[in-house]
Amino acid sequence: MIQAFGLVGAGFNLEEASSYLLKEVVRKGEDRTGKSIVDTNGIVIGLLVLNDEIELVVKWSEGLKQYVKGEFQESIEVLDD
């Protein structure tokens, strides 16, 4: 079924996903004015393989969130080292 929608190969590969580990990230478009860095920034803390697709796990102050590649690229900005 996934192949019918052309999603095979559209996600992270292991090397690419691993390169994001321990990177600091923020949500694109979020107003960070007057907010603590703890409340606005997240850390990529892990990766999961679910249904043959690699997902990144980000730790935010409010909890954990999983992202597939498309969602990560659309909604998350990786901060420079």
N, C-alpha and C positions, 0 to 999 in steps of 0.2 A: 504494500500500500504506500509506503514512503516513496518508493521509486516512482510510482505513478504521478506523484506531485513534484518530482524533481528535487527532492531535498537531500538525497544521498550526496555526500561530499560538500555540502553547503555549510557544514558546521566547523568547529575548531578541529585541527589535528592535534595530536599529543604534544608535539614540539611547540606549536603556537600557544596552546593553552598553558603549558608549563612556563612559558616566558612571562606570563602575567602574575604568577605566584608572588605573593608578598608586595605587590604594587599597591600604591595608594590611589584611590579613585574617588570621583565625585559624580553626582547625577547631573547630566547636561540640563541647562536651563533653570536649575534650582537657585533661588535667591538666597545667597549665603550671608547677606548683610546683617550684621549684629548677632550672628549665630556662632556658637563655639565650633571649633574645628572637629571636636568629638561628635557633634550632632550632624555635621555635614559630610564628613569624609568617611570612606570605608576602606577596607583592606581585602584584597583577593586572598582568601585563606586556603583554598583547595579547589579540587575539580572532581567531578563525578562522571561516570559513564553510565548513561541510562538509555535504553532502547537504541544502542549503537550510536549514540550521540554524546559528545563531551560537553559538559556544562561547567561554567565557573561558579564558585561559591564565594559570595562577598559578605563580609561581616560588617553590618551597619550598627549604629547605636541601638536601633530598635529590634535588631535580630539578624538572622541569616536570610539571604535571598540567592536563588539560583538563576543563572542567565545562560541561554543558548547564544550562539555567536551573533545572530541578527539582532536580538534584543540588547545584547551587551554593546554592540557597535552603535545602535540608535540612541541608547539612553545613558551610557556611561562614558566619562572622560577619564583617561589615565593621566595622573599628574606626573610631571617630569621628576626624575631622581634628584 
